[in-house]
Amino acid sequence: MFRCTMLFIALSVPAFAAALEGKVVAVLDGDTIEVLDGSKKLHRVRFDGIDAPERGQPFGNRAKSTLSDLVFGKNVRVDTEGPDKYDRTIGRVHVDGRDVGLAMLEAGVAWHYTKYDQSNEYAAGEKSARDARRGLWADRSPVPPWEWRKLSKAERDKRRTPQSTR
């Protein structure tokens, strides 16, 4: 009985993600950064719960610029979820206690990636930007990055606009 009780308790306690702390030394795009930890190990971090426009996609440059303003050269804490298929660390990034992914959603430079995340807070952040027509939501028909990646190069070239330099 004791073993069953202990097993039940162990399975009932939520697993806590590991934390990574370090300085952001590179912003690769609107949802991927590189963090140098205290032991000088470089970690490529993909934001959990958001998907930002791709390079060459309308608002892609703006997303990268916004993320740079929020994190570049700053110390961050990443609540990690583990690696993705490209061996990037997936996690929620925080600067001075602020959730940077949520800030990106509220600024209108990223989508809530509901395929992998069902956070009410992230859904509300995107809704706030949509309702205010901030960032990419000012566009009449923004194309989510997961759809953009499926387009042929010719189709992407047709959809590129001067907005992609924003």
C-alpha positions in Angstrom: 0.0 0.0 0.0 2.8 2.4 0.9 4.5 1.9 -2.6 1.2 2.5 -4.3 0.7 5.7 -2.3 4.2 6.9 -3.1 3.8 6.1 -6.8 0.5 8.0 -6.9 2.1 11.0 -5.3 5.1 10.9 -7.6 2.8 10.7 -10.7 0.6 13.5 -9.4 3.3 16.0 -8.9 3.8 18.0 -12.1 7.2 17.8 -13.7 9.0 21.1 -13.6 11.0 22.2 -16.6 14.7 22.8 -16.2 15.9 26.4 -16.2 18.7 27.8 -18.3 20.2 31.2 -17.5 22.6 33.2 -19.6 23.1 36.2 -21.9 21.5 36.5 -25.3 24.4 36.8 -27.8 22.4 36.4 -31.0 18.9 36.8 -32.4 18.5 34.5 -35.4 14.9 35.4 -36.3 11.7 36.4 -34.5 11.5 33.2 -32.4 15.0 31.8 -32.1 17.9 33.1 -30.0 21.3 32.0 -28.9 22.1 32.1 -25.2 25.6 31.8 -23.7 25.4 30.2 -20.2 27.7 30.8 -17.3 30.0 27.9 -18.3 30.3 29.5 -21.8 28.2 26.9 -23.5 26.1 28.2 -26.4 22.4 27.1 -26.5 20.1 27.7 -29.5 16.7 28.4 -28.1 13.4 28.2 -30.0 10.5 30.0 -28.2 7.8 27.8 -26.9 4.2 28.7 -27.8 4.9 31.3 -30.6 5.7 31.3 -34.3 7.1 34.4 -35.8 7.1 35.4 -39.5 10.0 33.8 -41.5 12.9 35.7 -43.1 11.5 37.2 -46.3 8.0 36.9 -45.1 6.0 40.1 -44.5 6.9 41.3 -40.9 9.8 38.9 -40.6 12.3 41.7 -40.2 10.1 43.5 -37.8 9.7 40.4 -35.7 13.4 39.9 -35.5 14.0 43.6 -34.7 11.4 43.5 -31.9 12.9 40.4 -30.4 16.3 42.0 -30.6 15.1 45.0 -28.7 13.6 42.8 -26.0 16.5 40.4 -25.4 19.8 41.1 -27.2 22.7 41.5 -24.8 20.4 40.9 -21.8 20.4 38.1 -19.2 17.5 35.7 -19.6 16.0 32.8 -17.9 14.7 30.0 -20.1 12.2 27.5 -18.7 13.1 24.7 -21.0 10.8 22.0 -22.4 13.5 19.9 -24.0 14.9 19.7 -27.5 13.1 19.9 -30.8 13.9 17.7 -33.9 16.6 20.3 -34.8 18.2 19.9 -31.4 17.2 23.5 -30.4 16.2 24.0 -26.8 12.4 24.7 -26.6 11.4 27.1 -23.8 9.7 30.1 -22.4 12.1 33.1 -22.2 12.0 35.7 -19.5 13.8 39.0 -19.1 13.5 40.6 -15.6 10.5 38.3 -15.0 8.7 39.3 -18.2 7.6 36.6 -20.6 9.2 37.6 -23.9 7.0 35.3 -26.0 3.9 37.0 -24.6 5.4 40.4 -25.3 6.0 39.3 -28.9 2.3 38.3 -29.2 1.1 41.5 -27.7 3.3 43.5 -30.1 1.6 41.7 -33.0 4.8 40.2 -34.4 4.1 36.6 -33.8 1.3 34.0 -33.8 0.2 31.9 -30.9 1.4 28.5 -32.0 -1.7 26.6 -30.9 -0.5 23.3 -32.5 2.0 23.1 -29.6 0.6 25.4 -26.9 -2.9 26.0 -25.5 -2.0 28.7 -23.0 -4.9 31.1 -22.3 -2.4 33.8 -21.6 -0.8 33.5 -25.0 -4.2 33.3 -26.7 -5.3 36.5 -25.0 -2.0 38.2 -26.0 -2.6 37.4 -29.7 -6.3 38.5 -29.4 -5.2 41.8 -27.9 -2.9 42.5 -30.9 -5.5 41.3 -33.4 -8.3 43.5 -31.9 -6.0 46.5 -31.9 -4.6 45.6 -35.4 -1.1 45.9 -34.1 1.9 44.7 -36.2 1.1 41.9 -38.7 -2.6 42.2 -37.7 -2.8 45.5 -39.6 -2.3 43.4 -42.8 -5.6 42.4 -44.5 -4.6 38.7 -44.7 -1.5 37.8 -42.8 -0.1 34.3 -43.6 0.9 32.2 -40.6 4.5 31.0 -40.8 3.5 27.3 -40.7 1.5 28.0 -44.0 4.3 30.2 -45.4 6.8 27.3 -45.0 4.5 25.0 -47.1 4.4 27.5 -50.1 6.7 26.9 -53.1 9.5 29.5 -53.6 7.6 30.9 -56.6 4.5 31.4 -54.5 6.4 33.0 -51.6 8.1 35.3 -54.1 4.7 36.5 -55.3 3.5 37.2 -51.8 6.6 39.1 -50.7 5.8 42.8 -50.4 7.7 45.9 -49.2 6.2 45.0 -45.8 8.8 42.2 -45.5 11.4 44.9 -44.8 9.4 46.2 -41.9 
